[in-house]
Amino acid sequence: STTITIVDVATATIEDTQTPTAVATALAVSPDGQWLYYSQSNGLYRMNTGPTQRLSLSTPQNVTKAALSPDGSILYVVDGMNTISAVDTTSGTVLDTIPSSSQVVSISLSADGSALYRINTSYSSDPDFPWMQIQTSSLAIIDTAAGDVNATAPLPWSSYQASVDPEDGLVWVTGSKGVAVVDPVTATTESVDLVFAIVSLAFLPNTDRAYAITDGGGAAFALSLASIPP
């Protein structure tokens, strides 16, 4: 079973727990902290401290990933067909869809919600060893108003998650050998080889620090962004 636990981050105490009827995935929290959005095999839900409310999403595929707009009005979700749907959080209706021809690994939004960042992964045969597959990752920069891909930035290795630095808007992408930093204006990439895989990254507001978790949950550490290019 799945249990959703609400924790007061100031005191590190558990305020409440909720038990969905099935496994819950693709979590997203509203900007005011009042609503939690999650998916189950039969649809999208939003939850506060009161009764759970279901959001009806007009697609049968399971939702695997989610990102909420800064004003909380639109929830972007990825389904099992790698299509991104923009869902109105009030009505639950689908406002727009953005298809993808390759696997969608992660989605995130710019601070103003004008851009959606999508990590794609594709596979191809190694020309020297045809029985082996080469994995290629890229970051698509999507205009949320038009639903179009404006640019695509290459990523140097297998990638896991895109996080936006709230201070300068750069997109930090975790990967199998470190992190890659993408400038969304120029769609250029700088790679930072840390020798080990980083699977998750979260920024500490109003500082030059981020918290990173290594592959397999082996370690969590603070990362000084000032000491890392670009």
Disulfide bonds with the S-S distance in Angstrom:
none
